[in-house]
Amino acid sequence: MDTEELIGLEDLEKNFRIIKIENNAAFLKLHYGRYTIKVRLPFTPNEKLASLFGHILGDGCIKSKEENAYYTNKSKELKNEFKQAIEELFGIQVKENFNEERQFYEVYSPKTIAKFLVLCGFPKGQKVEEIITIPNWIKNGSNEIKIAFVRALYDDEGTVINSKRNFIVSFGMNKKKSLLESHRLFMEEIRKILISLEINPNEIFERKQPGDCAQLGFHIYRRYNLIKFSQIVGFTDRNKQEKLLNAIGSYKTYGRYEAKMRILEALKTNDGLRTKELCQIVKRDRDVIWKNMNRLVKEGSAKKILISKRGPIEKVLWKINNLNDQR
C-alpha cells in the first residue's frame, strides 16, 4: 500500500484546534466548529478513504463553503458503506435521514470532516462546474485502493444495461462544455485505472445534455470483460451486482475474443505452455487454440517455439512476448 502521508501535523495545527494527543501522538483529536474528530497519524491512503473519494465524486458532495460532506442514495448498502467509512476513519457517528417523499437516504458528516477531506485533496462545490483530477495516491496506489475507489464510483454512476442484446456496464459523468477538455483527461484517468486492473473499457464517447453541459463516458462490454469486472471490482449495490451476474449468465457460449483473452491470461502467468495445456485451461479444442495463437504470433503478442516435428505434426511451446503490451 502507498505510504504517502496525505496530511501532516503542521497542516493540522494550522487548520484545527488539537484537543488531545493520545498514545504518543498516534492519535489526534481535532476540533473545528461544534464537532471533534479523531484521526490516526501518520494519515496515509487506505481503502476506506478511496471509497469515500469515489462516493464524493458520485452521489456525494462537499459544499463549497465546507459546511458538510453530504451523500445521498436509494441503496441502504451504499448509505451504510459511506457511514461506516466516516466512522472508522474519524471515530464519529454521522447523521442520516430517510427522505420519505423521494425515497432515498441522506447522510451528513460535519464541517470538521468536510474541511479535513478538502485538505486531503477532495473536491468541493458543484462537480459539474469544477475541474477534477484523480489524486496520485489513488492512481499510483495499491490495487486494493484502486478497486475501492472504482467500486464506489461505479456504485453511484455506473449502470448495467442491455443494448441490442449486448450487455454493457456503462459509466458517464456530466460537465460544463467549457470544461470538457479537462473532463476528458479525468475520464481517461479512470480508464487507465481500470486497464491497470486488467479490465478493458472502450474509448470515451460524448453525449449531448440539456443546457450548457455534455456527458463523457465509456462502456465495459463483452462477456470476458464483464466477468473480470465482476470478479475484480463488482458492485456493493446488490441490485446492480445481480443485474451484472444475470448479464454474464445470459451468454450461452464464449463471447467474441474471449478465447483469445483467456489464452493471454494463461500465458501471462506461465513461462510457456503446450497446446494441450492451453486446451485444458481455456476449455477449447486444439483448432481454436491454434487459430488464436497464430493470430497472436502474427500480432507480435506471442511467439511459437518449435520443440519437435514429425511430418506435418508439430509440438510447440507458446510464450508471451511482452507483458506490458497485454494491458
Backbone bond lengths (Angstrom), bond angles and torsions (degrees), N, CA, C in turn:
res aa  C-N    CA-C-N  psi(-1)  N-CA   C-N-CA  omega(-1)  CA-C   N-CA-C  phi
1 M - - - 1.459 - - 1.522 109.96 -
2 D 1.350 115.46 141.43 1.460 120.89 177.20 1.517 109.44 -58.97
3 T 1.354 115.87 130.76 1.469 119.74 -177.53 1.528 111.72 -103.50
4 E 1.327 117.57 12.56 1.460 120.99 177.91 1.530 110.30 -57.07
5 E 1.347 116.20 129.65 1.465 120.18 177.88 1.524 108.43 -82.31
6 L 1.332 116.80 124.24 1.456 120.81 -175.19 1.522 112.69 -81.75
7 I 1.304 116.50 -33.34 1.458 120.14 -178.91 1.526 108.49 -150.03
8 G 1.328 116.24 130.23 1.450 120.89 -175.74 1.518 113.17 -103.38
9 L 1.312 115.07 176.46 1.469 121.28 -176.48 1.523 111.34 -61.28
10 E 1.329 117.42 -37.22 1.464 120.16 -178.81 1.523 111.85 -62.06
11 D 1.336 116.62 -45.42 1.469 120.13 178.07 1.521 111.60 -65.08
12 L 1.316 116.40 -37.58 1.461 119.85 179.23 1.530 110.72 -64.44
13 E 1.324 116.65 -40.65 1.468 120.12 -179.48 1.527 111.85 -65.91
14 K 1.337 116.64 -30.40 1.462 120.80 179.02 1.527 111.96 -73.15
15 N 1.328 117.19 -30.00 1.462 120.16 -169.69 1.523 114.78 -112.13
16 F 1.324 117.97 -13.73 1.461 121.26 -178.01 1.525 110.27 -134.62
17 R 1.289 114.10 162.93 1.465 119.22 170.24 1.518 107.39 -96.11
18 I 1.319 116.80 117.70 1.462 120.83 -179.75 1.527 108.21 -82.21
19 I 1.325 115.11 115.88 1.459 120.10 -175.54 1.513 111.59 -83.16
20 K 1.313 115.34 -44.32 1.459 118.01 -172.44 1.521 109.70 -155.89
21 I 1.318 115.08 139.23 1.466 120.26 173.29 1.519 107.54 -103.53
22 E 1.316 115.78 126.28 1.462 120.69 -177.49 1.524 110.13 -113.52
23 N 1.302 115.58 149.86 1.467 122.65 173.77 1.527 112.06 50.78
24 N 1.320 116.41 53.15 1.462 121.69 178.28 1.533 112.64 55.86
25 A 1.320 115.10 45.54 1.473 123.54 175.78 1.524 113.25 72.89
26 A 1.329 118.61 11.77 1.462 119.84 175.08 1.529 110.46 -67.45
27 F 1.340 116.28 -30.64 1.458 121.49 177.08 1.525 109.40 -126.87
28 L 1.341 115.31 143.96 1.452 121.25 173.05 1.517 109.54 -123.25
29 K 1.326 116.68 141.50 1.448 121.19 170.01 1.527 107.57 -102.33
30 L 1.342 115.93 121.50 1.457 121.99 -175.38 1.520 109.71 -111.57
31 H 1.310 115.89 136.77 1.466 120.91 -178.35 1.520 110.25 -121.34
32 Y 1.343 114.77 133.52 1.461 120.54 173.01 1.524 106.46 -153.64
33 G 1.339 117.23 127.60 1.461 118.93 -176.06 1.512 110.46 68.76
34 R 1.330 116.52 -131.57 1.466 120.67 -175.97 1.526 113.51 -96.44
35 Y 1.333 117.87 -6.83 1.458 119.17 -170.76 1.521 112.42 -119.28
36 T 1.312 114.53 148.37 1.464 122.39 176.81 1.520 108.54 -116.97
37 I 1.332 116.11 135.03 1.465 120.23 176.71 1.524 108.88 -120.37
38 K 1.308 115.30 162.83 1.450 121.84 -177.89 1.523 108.14 -123.21
39 V 1.331 117.16 124.72 1.464 120.42 -179.16 1.525 110.14 -127.55
40 R 1.315 113.85 151.35 1.469 120.41 177.92 1.524 109.30 -93.84
41 L 1.304 116.95 136.15 1.457 122.18 175.39 1.527 110.17 -111.09
42 P 1.332 118.65 144.08 1.465 125.09 -3.90 1.525 111.08 -69.83
43 F 1.332 116.57 145.46 1.463 121.29 -179.73 1.528 107.82 -88.54
44 T 1.315 116.08 106.22 1.463 122.00 -173.95 1.526 110.48 -118.53
45 P 1.338 117.21 163.01 1.467 121.04 179.54 1.522 111.85 -57.85
46 N 1.319 116.46 144.68 1.461 122.09 176.98 1.524 109.08 -155.44
47 E 1.325 116.28 171.96 1.465 121.17 -174.96 1.528 112.51 -65.04
48 K 1.330 117.55 -38.03 1.466 120.28 -179.50 1.528 110.65 -63.58
49 L 1.325 115.95 -42.84 1.461 119.88 179.78 1.530 110.56 -66.30
50 A 1.335 116.91 -38.76 1.466 121.09 177.84 1.525 110.70 -64.08
51 S 1.330 116.65 -39.18 1.460 120.75 176.76 1.524 110.83 -63.43
52 L 1.334 117.02 -42.84 1.466 120.67 177.44 1.523 110.78 -60.92
53 F 1.335 117.14 -41.40 1.461 120.07 -179.85 1.528 109.94 -61.40
54 G 1.341 116.93 -43.59 1.462 120.71 178.05 1.512 112.40 -61.37
55 H 1.326 116.84 -43.18 1.465 120.33 -179.27 1.527 112.22 -69.87
56 I 1.337 117.32 -35.84 1.469 119.60 176.95 1.529 110.04 -64.38
57 L 1.345 117.46 -39.11 1.460 120.53 176.29 1.517 111.93 -68.19
58 G 1.337 116.20 -27.76 1.452 120.66 -177.58 1.519 112.91 -87.73
59 D 1.322 116.20 -101.52 1.465 121.19 -175.68 1.523 113.31 -95.70
60 G 1.323 116.83 14.94 1.456 120.19 177.95 1.519 111.22 -115.23
61 C 1.309 116.32 179.22 1.461 120.58 174.19 1.525 109.16 -165.67
62 I 1.317 115.01 156.19 1.464 121.80 167.66 1.518 105.61 -112.06
63 K 1.305 117.61 120.61 1.453 120.56 -175.04 1.519 110.77 -62.48
64 S 1.329 115.79 152.68 1.462 121.69 -172.61 1.524 112.98 -57.96
65 K 1.344 116.93 -31.27 1.466 120.19 178.00 1.534 111.89 -96.50
66 E 1.327 115.00 12.22 1.472 122.28 175.72 1.528 112.42 61.06
67 E 1.344 116.32 33.08 1.472 118.98 179.11 1.524 111.64 -63.62
68 N 1.333 116.17 -39.08 1.465 120.16 177.00 1.518 109.87 -164.96
69 A 1.332 115.62 169.13 1.461 122.41 169.73 1.517 106.11 -105.29
70 Y 1.312 116.11 120.62 1.464 122.64 -168.08 1.520 110.26 -116.34
71 Y 1.330 116.90 143.31 1.463 121.50 176.95 1.522 109.79 -142.44
72 T 1.320 116.42 138.20 1.459 120.90 179.12 1.520 110.19 -138.74
73 N 1.329 116.28 139.13 1.461 120.96 178.93 1.515 109.71 -165.37
74 K 1.328 116.43 152.00 1.464 120.42 176.86 1.529 111.86 -78.81
75 S 1.324 116.56 -17.81 1.469 121.20 -176.50 1.522 111.23 -84.35
76 K 1.321 115.52 124.91 1.464 119.96 177.00 1.520 110.48 -66.18
77 E 1.352 117.27 -36.22 1.462 120.64 179.77 1.529 111.09 -61.03
78 L 1.322 116.38 -42.56 1.460 119.72 -177.66 1.521 111.26 -72.95
79 K 1.314 116.63 -37.99 1.466 119.98 175.04 1.513 110.31 -58.50
80 N 1.322 116.23 -44.93 1.472 120.43 -179.98 1.529 111.72 -66.72
81 E 1.321 116.95 -37.52 1.458 120.37 179.02 1.525 110.56 -61.97
82 F 1.323 117.06 -44.72 1.462 121.22 179.07 1.524 110.66 -63.13
83 K 1.308 116.61 -46.95 1.470 120.92 179.60 1.523 112.13 -60.21
84 Q 1.318 116.00 -46.93 1.458 120.14 -176.65 1.523 111.82 -65.08
85 A 1.344 116.83 -36.46 1.464 119.81 177.34 1.525 110.45 -63.03
86 I 1.331 116.94 -44.41 1.472 121.33 177.76 1.526 110.68 -60.93
87 E 1.317 115.92 -46.71 1.462 120.33 -175.58 1.524 111.76 -67.12
88 E 1.349 117.11 -38.97 1.465 119.76 179.73 1.531 112.16 -71.67
89 L 1.333 116.71 -35.92 1.463 119.98 -178.49 1.523 113.00 -77.04
90 F 1.345 116.31 -33.66 1.464 119.25 -169.87 1.521 114.73 -124.33
91 G 1.333 117.42 1.06 1.457 120.61 175.03 1.516 114.27 59.94
92 I 1.327 117.31 40.78 1.459 120.51 -177.64 1.524 109.72 -141.58
93 Q 1.309 116.99 139.91 1.461 122.41 175.23 1.526 108.31 -81.02
94 V 1.331 117.11 131.05 1.463 120.17 -178.70 1.527 110.63 -105.88
95 K 1.312 114.93 158.13 1.463 120.64 -178.29 1.522 110.95 -78.35
96 E 1.322 115.14 145.13 1.460 119.40 173.19 1.521 109.51 -138.37
97 N 1.321 114.70 158.04 1.455 120.69 -178.33 1.521 108.03 -148.92
98 F 1.338 116.06 148.45 1.460 119.90 173.88 1.520 108.41 -111.11
99 N 1.318 116.00 118.51 1.456 122.12 -178.98 1.523 109.06 -81.13
100 E 1.308 116.14 103.50 1.465 121.28 -175.72 1.528 111.64 -63.24
101 E 1.309 116.14 -39.49 1.466 119.86 -175.99 1.524 111.75 -66.48
102 R 1.339 116.31 -44.68 1.466 120.11 -175.98 1.529 112.62 -100.94
103 Q 1.334 116.66 -3.56 1.465 122.64 174.40 1.524 113.46 58.81
104 F 1.337 116.39 51.04 1.458 119.42 172.29 1.521 110.24 -144.83
105 Y 1.337 114.03 159.96 1.463 121.30 179.65 1.525 109.92 -87.68
106 E 1.321 115.71 149.30 1.458 122.18 175.69 1.528 108.29 -129.23
107 V 1.332 115.87 134.05 1.461 121.37 178.18 1.532 107.91 -125.12
108 Y 1.331 115.89 131.50 1.465 121.06 -179.98 1.525 108.88 -122.15
109 S 1.317 116.51 122.48 1.464 119.00 172.02 1.526 107.90 -106.42
110 P 1.316 118.87 148.88 1.468 121.56 -169.47 1.522 114.63 -72.34
111 K 1.328 114.27 172.29 1.458 122.32 -176.71 1.527 111.86 -58.88
112 T 1.303 116.97 -33.85 1.469 120.29 179.25 1.517 110.93 -56.87
113 I 1.330 116.21 -45.09 1.468 121.09 -179.73 1.521 110.55 -71.86
114 A 1.340 117.19 -41.82 1.464 120.33 178.57 1.524 110.57 -57.50
115 K 1.316 116.67 -45.61 1.464 121.75 -179.62 1.532 110.75 -64.19
116 F 1.322 116.56 -41.11 1.467 121.15 179.85 1.537 110.21 -63.68
117 L 1.332 117.23 -44.66 1.465 120.67 -178.95 1.523 111.71 -64.94
118 V 1.310 117.47 -38.88 1.465 120.62 177.54 1.525 110.41 -62.36
119 L 1.324 117.56 -40.29 1.463 121.35 176.63 1.532 111.71 -63.11
120 C 1.321 116.11 -25.81 1.471 121.44 177.52 1.529 112.36 -86.97
121 G 1.345 117.48 3.88 1.457 120.31 175.67 1.503 115.58 100.43
122 F 1.333 117.82 7.78 1.458 120.32 178.24 1.534 109.29 -71.67
123 P 1.350 117.93 142.44 1.467 119.68 179.19 1.525 111.31 -75.03
124 K 1.327 116.14 153.52 1.456 120.67 175.30 1.517 109.32 -132.56
125 G 1.318 116.56 163.85 1.455 121.36 -179.30 1.521 111.72 87.17
126 Q 1.330 116.03 -172.12 1.461 122.31 180.00 1.525 109.93 -71.41
127 K 1.320 116.34 113.38 1.467 119.99 -173.52 1.528 112.37 -61.85
128 V 1.321 116.56 -31.98 1.463 120.33 -178.97 1.529 111.43 -66.88
129 E 1.311 116.73 -18.02 1.468 121.33 -177.12 1.533 112.72 -111.04
130 E 1.334 117.46 6.88 1.458 121.10 -176.16 1.531 111.18 -120.25
131 I 1.331 116.10 146.06 1.467 120.89 171.43 1.527 108.02 -78.05
132 I 1.318 116.63 125.20 1.461 121.42 -176.71 1.525 109.28 -124.33
133 T 1.304 116.04 137.37 1.464 121.67 174.98 1.528 109.29 -126.60
134 I 1.314 115.77 157.13 1.464 121.31 176.31 1.532 107.73 -86.24
135 P 1.325 118.80 125.03 1.470 120.43 -177.03 1.524 112.42 -66.21
136 N 1.320 115.16 154.05 1.471 120.86 -178.61 1.517 112.27 -60.63
137 W 1.346 118.04 -31.82 1.461 118.59 -177.58 1.529 111.65 -67.39
138 I 1.338 117.21 -17.90 1.463 120.09 171.63 1.523 109.99 -91.02
139 K 1.327 117.25 -50.26 1.471 120.65 -176.90 1.526 111.97 -60.07
140 N 1.322 116.84 -37.90 1.461 121.29 -177.54 1.526 112.49 -104.64
141 G 1.314 116.49 9.75 1.461 120.88 -176.92 1.515 113.28 -80.22
142 S 1.302 114.98 -176.09 1.470 121.02 178.43 1.523 109.71 -68.37
143 N 1.318 115.99 163.06 1.463 119.85 175.96 1.523 111.31 -58.98
144 E 1.332 117.02 -34.82 1.470 120.52 179.99 1.532 110.78 -62.97
145 I 1.322 116.84 -40.43 1.464 120.84 177.84 1.525 110.76 -67.22
146 K 1.341 116.55 -44.49 1.467 120.19 178.88 1.525 111.21 -61.25
147 I 1.334 116.50 -43.52 1.459 121.03 -178.54 1.525 111.04 -63.99
148 A 1.326 117.22 -44.42 1.469 120.90 179.71 1.527 110.79 -60.25
149 F 1.327 116.57 -41.59 1.464 121.15 178.36 1.528 111.57 -64.90
150 V 1.335 116.52 -51.27 1.465 120.69 -176.94 1.526 110.92 -63.69
151 R 1.338 116.82 -41.66 1.469 119.42 -179.44 1.528 111.07 -60.72
152 A 1.323 117.13 -45.81 1.461 120.41 -179.94 1.523 110.83 -62.56
153 L 1.332 116.61 -43.14 1.458 120.67 -179.03 1.528 111.18 -65.17
154 Y 1.325 116.79 -42.57 1.463 120.45 179.17 1.528 111.65 -71.51
155 D 1.324 117.94 -33.21 1.457 119.64 175.23 1.524 110.99 -57.38
156 D 1.336 115.85 -36.91 1.462 120.37 -177.93 1.520 113.02 -87.74
157 E 1.332 117.87 -41.17 1.459 120.88 -169.60 1.529 114.29 -114.50
158 G 1.321 118.05 -7.44 1.456 120.67 -178.71 1.516 111.95 -92.67
159 T 1.322 116.55 152.96 1.464 122.00 177.17 1.525 109.48 -138.78
160 V 1.323 115.86 149.55 1.465 121.88 173.98 1.522 106.74 -105.04
161 I 1.332 117.20 118.18 1.463 120.40 -175.97 1.522 110.48 -131.90
162 N 1.326 114.55 158.39 1.459 122.22 177.41 1.517 107.36 -107.34
163 S 1.324 116.41 105.32 1.459 121.74 -178.65 1.522 109.50 -107.98
164 K 1.334 115.66 104.62 1.465 121.61 179.82 1.525 110.99 53.83
165 R 1.337 114.87 48.40 1.468 123.21 179.36 1.525 113.00 64.65
166 N 1.297 116.71 18.97 1.458 121.20 176.35 1.520 107.74 -121.24
167 F 1.325 116.50 108.47 1.465 120.20 -176.72 1.526 110.29 -74.81
168 I 1.325 115.42 137.78 1.457 121.00 178.78 1.522 109.63 -139.02
169 V 1.336 115.45 152.85 1.463 121.74 166.75 1.518 105.44 -100.69
170 S 1.325 115.88 112.52 1.459 121.08 -174.51 1.526 110.52 -102.33
171 F 1.321 115.24 143.94 1.460 121.04 178.88 1.518 108.84 -139.00
172 G 1.326 117.40 131.75 1.460 120.67 178.43 1.517 111.19 -156.36
173 M 1.338 116.44 151.07 1.459 121.92 177.71 1.522 109.28 -141.06
174 N 1.320 116.03 144.39 1.461 121.97 -177.89 1.524 111.68 -89.52
175 K 1.330 115.01 154.81 1.459 120.99 177.54 1.534 108.23 -156.44
176 K 1.322 115.30 151.54 1.464 119.51 173.94 1.527 109.29 -58.55
177 K 1.327 115.40 142.36 1.467 120.06 -175.48 1.527 111.74 -59.47
178 S 1.319 117.36 -32.11 1.463 120.35 -179.08 1.529 112.47 -68.37
179 L 1.350 116.88 -14.26 1.465 121.11 -177.67 1.531 112.71 -111.19
180 L 1.338 116.79 13.59 1.465 119.93 -174.05 1.525 112.87 -64.40
181 E 1.320 117.35 -32.69 1.471 118.91 -179.74 1.527 110.88 -63.05
182 S 1.329 117.15 -46.47 1.464 120.48 178.22 1.527 110.54 -70.05
183 H 1.341 116.46 -33.43 1.468 120.27 179.21 1.522 110.93 -65.58
184 R 1.334 116.56 -35.34 1.471 120.24 177.81 1.538 110.16 -64.24
185 L 1.319 116.86 -38.81 1.469 120.26 176.91 1.527 110.78 -64.38
186 F 1.329 116.10 -39.94 1.461 121.67 177.34 1.530 110.93 -60.96
187 M 1.336 116.20 -46.79 1.467 119.96 -179.92 1.528 110.88 -65.28
188 E 1.320 116.24 -35.48 1.464 119.73 178.66 1.525 110.48 -66.67
189 E 1.326 117.43 -34.18 1.469 120.35 175.94 1.524 110.79 -61.52
190 I 1.318 117.18 -40.54 1.469 120.93 178.89 1.531 110.05 -67.01
191 R 1.336 116.77 -42.15 1.466 120.78 176.98 1.531 110.51 -57.36
192 K 1.330 116.59 -43.98 1.464 120.28 -177.72 1.526 111.27 -65.77
193 I 1.323 117.52 -34.56 1.463 120.47 176.28 1.524 109.75 -63.62
194 L 1.328 116.94 -44.29 1.471 120.98 177.95 1.523 110.74 -61.76
195 I 1.331 116.87 -44.10 1.465 120.76 -179.46 1.525 110.58 -62.90
196 S 1.341 116.34 -37.34 1.468 119.42 177.52 1.523 111.56 -64.67
197 L 1.340 116.95 -21.76 1.467 122.26 176.85 1.529 111.52 -93.74
198 E 1.363 116.23 9.62 1.467 124.03 178.35 1.517 112.11 67.30
199 I 1.326 116.34 32.41 1.467 123.37 171.65 1.524 105.93 -114.66
200 N 1.335 117.65 128.77 1.457 120.82 -171.10 1.523 112.23 -112.02
201 P 1.336 117.29 99.08 1.468 120.48 175.77 1.528 110.50 -78.54
202 N 1.345 115.92 164.21 1.454 118.38 175.89 1.526 110.08 -83.03
203 E 1.325 116.61 -173.07 1.456 120.71 -177.27 1.529 111.20 -72.70
204 I 1.312 116.16 162.22 1.461 122.03 -178.09 1.523 110.19 -72.54
205 F 1.344 115.81 134.26 1.464 121.10 175.61 1.527 109.45 -110.81
206 E 1.331 115.63 164.27 1.465 121.65 176.89 1.519 109.68 -125.96
207 R 1.339 116.19 134.66 1.464 121.42 178.52 1.529 109.93 -126.18
208 K 1.320 115.36 143.05 1.456 119.89 175.98 1.524 110.07 -71.51
209 Q 1.308 115.30 146.19 1.458 122.36 176.19 1.533 108.31 -132.00
210 P 1.337 117.27 159.87 1.461 119.13 178.64 1.530 111.42 -60.72
211 G 1.329 115.99 147.30 1.451 120.14 175.72 1.518 113.15 74.99
212 D 1.316 115.64 -144.78 1.460 122.35 -172.49 1.528 112.29 -96.87
213 C 1.336 116.72 32.27 1.471 120.93 -176.94 1.523 110.76 -125.24
214 A 1.312 115.04 159.70 1.460 122.66 171.62 1.523 107.53 -140.31
215 Q 1.311 116.15 159.86 1.469 121.10 179.61 1.516 109.69 -112.93
216 L 1.322 115.67 133.01 1.455 121.82 169.79 1.524 107.78 -111.43
217 G 1.325 115.79 144.15 1.461 118.80 -179.96 1.515 111.44 -166.41
218 F 1.320 116.18 -175.59 1.460 122.09 176.57 1.529 108.55 -158.41
219 H 1.320 115.04 165.07 1.467 121.42 -177.60 1.528 111.12 -115.94
220 I 1.326 114.89 153.15 1.460 122.61 165.27 1.521 105.48 -112.78
221 Y 1.313 117.48 121.06 1.457 119.63 -177.29 1.524 110.49 -144.06
222 R 1.321 115.82 176.53 1.460 127.38 -169.16 1.528 110.10 76.71
223 R 1.306 114.69 142.36 1.462 121.94 -172.17 1.525 112.41 -54.85
224 Y 1.335 116.69 -43.67 1.462 120.09 -176.35 1.526 110.98 -61.52
225 N 1.339 116.95 -44.91 1.453 120.72 179.90 1.521 111.87 -66.73
226 L 1.329 116.27 -36.53 1.463 119.42 177.71 1.532 110.70 -64.47
227 I 1.327 116.21 -39.79 1.461 120.59 177.22 1.528 110.01 -63.06
228 K 1.333 116.70 -45.58 1.462 120.50 179.86 1.528 110.94 -61.22
229 F 1.334 116.35 -43.21 1.465 119.71 179.42 1.524 110.46 -62.53
230 S 1.330 116.41 -43.42 1.465 120.32 -179.45 1.514 111.66 -63.74
231 Q 1.322 116.86 -42.95 1.459 121.17 -176.45 1.527 112.94 -73.77
232 I 1.337 116.76 -37.18 1.463 120.55 -173.75 1.523 111.60 -91.42
233 V 1.331 117.71 -44.56 1.460 122.35 -175.86 1.516 110.84 -108.55
234 G 1.327 116.98 -68.92 1.455 121.43 -179.10 1.519 112.43 68.37
235 F 1.324 115.02 -177.96 1.463 122.10 178.33 1.516 109.99 -116.35
236 T 1.325 116.79 141.59 1.468 120.66 167.67 1.515 109.98 -74.92
237 D 1.333 116.56 -36.56 1.464 121.90 176.94 1.521 110.03 -63.13
238 R 1.330 116.32 118.06 1.467 120.73 -173.63 1.523 112.90 -63.73
239 N 1.328 117.79 -37.20 1.461 120.43 -179.68 1.527 111.45 -63.98
240 K 1.329 116.20 -43.82 1.466 119.20 179.31 1.522 111.61 -67.68
241 Q 1.337 117.15 -39.80 1.455 119.69 179.24 1.524 111.07 -65.48
242 E 1.328 116.43 -37.93 1.470 120.16 178.19 1.528 110.35 -65.02
243 K 1.326 117.26 -41.24 1.470 120.68 177.29 1.518 110.43 -62.10
244 L 1.329 116.52 -40.58 1.460 120.19 -179.78 1.524 111.22 -64.79
245 L 1.334 117.13 -45.23 1.460 120.28 179.29 1.527 111.41 -64.94
246 N 1.328 117.30 -37.64 1.468 120.74 176.43 1.524 110.88 -65.16
247 A 1.335 115.92 -37.94 1.466 120.11 178.04 1.523 110.57 -63.05
248 I 1.323 116.59 -45.28 1.465 120.74 178.81 1.529 110.44 -63.06
249 G 1.339 116.21 -42.42 1.454 120.57 -179.14 1.516 114.20 -68.53
250 S 1.336 117.04 -16.75 1.465 120.11 -178.55 1.522 112.17 -75.18
251 Y 1.343 116.82 -17.76 1.458 119.58 177.98 1.524 109.19 -78.24
252 K 1.319 116.37 125.73 1.469 120.55 -178.35 1.532 111.94 -86.63
253 T 1.316 116.77 -25.51 1.465 121.21 179.71 1.527 108.49 -133.48
254 Y 1.318 115.62 179.43 1.456 120.01 174.86 1.524 109.41 -58.09
255 G 1.308 116.64 142.21 1.457 120.77 173.07 1.519 110.65 -77.39
256 R 1.323 114.78 172.34 1.456 120.42 179.73 1.525 110.13 -60.01
257 Y 1.319 116.11 135.80 1.466 124.84 179.28 1.531 113.82 68.58
258 E 1.339 118.63 2.08 1.461 118.60 -176.28 1.523 111.63 -66.48
259 A 1.340 116.76 -40.69 1.466 119.09 178.68 1.529 110.34 -59.58
260 K 1.322 116.02 -42.83 1.466 121.15 179.17 1.528 111.06 -61.10
261 M 1.337 116.54 -44.42 1.458 120.53 -178.81 1.526 111.15 -66.79
262 R 1.321 116.97 -38.17 1.473 120.12 178.82 1.532 110.78 -68.68
263 I 1.331 116.73 -35.56 1.463 120.11 176.24 1.528 110.06 -63.38
264 L 1.334 116.79 -47.44 1.457 120.58 179.03 1.518 111.68 -59.15
265 E 1.326 115.96 -41.79 1.465 120.34 179.84 1.524 110.82 -63.27
266 A 1.327 116.26 -40.59 1.467 120.31 179.04 1.526 111.28 -66.30
267 L 1.338 116.83 -41.11 1.454 120.48 -179.15 1.524 112.11 -68.86
268 K 1.334 116.69 -31.33 1.464 120.06 179.68 1.528 112.00 -63.55
269 T 1.322 115.42 -33.16 1.467 119.81 -174.06 1.531 112.87 -100.08
270 N 1.335 116.54 6.19 1.465 120.02 178.96 1.524 109.85 -136.80
271 D 1.309 115.82 143.89 1.458 120.92 179.58 1.518 109.94 -87.49
272 G 1.322 115.12 67.05 1.458 120.38 -179.90 1.515 112.20 95.54
273 L 1.337 116.92 134.15 1.459 122.02 179.25 1.525 109.71 -137.48
274 R 1.332 115.78 144.05 1.458 121.48 173.47 1.520 109.60 -79.16
275 T 1.317 116.44 162.59 1.471 121.18 -179.85 1.525 110.69 -59.43
276 K 1.317 116.96 -41.81 1.464 120.91 -179.74 1.519 111.14 -61.65
277 E 1.329 116.75 -39.90 1.463 120.89 179.87 1.526 111.22 -67.09
278 L 1.346 116.72 -39.52 1.464 120.18 176.66 1.523 111.42 -65.28
279 C 1.321 116.92 -37.45 1.473 120.33 176.69 1.527 110.83 -58.36
280 Q 1.326 116.59 -42.28 1.466 121.02 -178.42 1.526 111.60 -69.94
281 I 1.338 116.81 -39.03 1.461 120.86 -177.66 1.527 111.33 -73.57
282 V 1.323 116.11 -47.40 1.465 121.41 -175.01 1.526 111.74 -83.23
283 K 1.341 116.38 -16.84 1.463 122.00 -179.49 1.536 111.70 62.66
284 R 1.333 114.36 45.29 1.450 122.08 174.82 1.528 108.65 -136.75
285 D 1.361 115.49 156.61 1.461 118.88 -174.48 1.540 111.32 -76.65
286 R 1.323 114.15 175.10 1.466 121.52 -174.19 1.530 112.04 -59.89
287 D 1.344 116.68 -39.98 1.464 120.24 -178.18 1.532 111.46 -61.73
288 V 1.335 116.26 -41.39 1.468 120.28 179.86 1.524 110.32 -65.97
289 I 1.346 116.08 -42.02 1.460 119.68 179.80 1.519 110.79 -62.84
290 W 1.335 117.40 -47.92 1.465 120.60 -179.12 1.525 111.26 -63.16
291 K 1.320 117.08 -41.60 1.466 121.02 -179.73 1.526 110.53 -59.65
292 N 1.323 116.20 -46.86 1.461 120.35 -178.26 1.522 111.76 -72.53
293 M 1.327 117.27 -38.41 1.456 119.64 -179.34 1.528 111.14 -66.38
294 N 1.331 117.16 -39.31 1.459 119.29 177.73 1.530 111.30 -63.97
295 R 1.336 116.54 -35.10 1.466 119.97 175.02 1.524 110.83 -64.67
296 L 1.343 116.07 -43.83 1.463 120.53 -179.29 1.521 111.61 -65.14
297 V 1.336 116.20 -38.31 1.468 120.35 177.09 1.529 109.81 -64.58
298 K 1.331 116.38 -42.36 1.460 120.94 179.70 1.529 111.14 -63.97
299 E 1.345 116.43 -36.63 1.465 121.75 178.75 1.531 111.72 -73.34
300 G 1.321 116.01 -16.94 1.456 119.62 -176.51 1.514 113.94 89.22
301 S 1.340 116.83 8.23 1.462 120.68 -178.09 1.524 112.45 -84.32
302 A 1.318 116.96 -22.30 1.466 120.94 -177.91 1.527 109.08 -142.22
303 K 1.331 115.11 169.06 1.460 119.61 178.20 1.525 109.74 -136.95
304 K 1.324 114.33 151.80 1.463 121.38 -179.07 1.518 109.03 -109.12
305 I 1.323 115.91 125.26 1.468 120.91 179.15 1.535 107.81 -111.04
306 L 1.305 115.68 116.38 1.472 121.01 -178.14 1.528 109.97 -74.72
307 I 1.336 115.91 122.79 1.471 120.96 178.61 1.531 110.08 -92.13
308 S 1.326 115.63 -49.88 1.463 120.14 178.64 1.525 108.70 -158.13
309 K 1.324 115.78 163.69 1.458 120.50 -179.76 1.520 109.65 -148.11
310 R 1.328 115.26 128.42 1.467 121.81 174.18 1.515 107.70 -123.56
311 G 1.325 115.58 103.86 1.455 119.14 -176.24 1.523 109.53 63.60
312 P 1.335 117.75 -130.07 1.469 120.34 -178.91 1.536 113.19 -82.49
313 I 1.340 117.23 -6.62 1.467 120.83 -174.96 1.526 109.81 -90.58
314 E 1.302 115.15 122.34 1.459 121.68 178.97 1.517 110.70 -109.59
315 K 1.329 115.25 139.30 1.459 120.95 168.50 1.523 106.61 -108.84
316 V 1.357 114.52 121.50 1.456 118.05 -173.53 1.523 110.73 -130.39
317 L 1.330 113.88 161.81 1.457 122.41 172.42 1.520 107.13 -117.88
318 W 1.341 115.95 126.92 1.460 120.80 180.00 1.530 109.49 -98.20
319 K 1.342 115.61 136.08 1.453 120.68 179.33 1.511 110.64 -133.97
320 I 1.320 115.69 151.67 1.455 121.44 174.44 1.521 108.20 -73.99
321 N 1.327 116.95 149.71 1.458 120.31 -179.57 1.525 111.99 -91.95
322 N 1.328 116.94 -56.63 1.468 120.24 -177.27 1.515 108.90 -142.45
323 L 1.340 115.96 111.99 1.458 120.59 -176.79 1.519 112.12 -59.58
324 N 1.331 117.72 -35.29 1.452 120.20 -176.33 1.532 112.60 -66.47
325 D 1.332 116.44 -22.86 1.463 119.88 -179.97 1.515 112.30 -82.03
326 Q 1.332 117.46 -7.95 1.469 119.23 -174.76 1.506 113.48 -98.90
327 R 1.321 118.06 12.62 1.465 121.77 178.53 1.510 110.39 -72.56
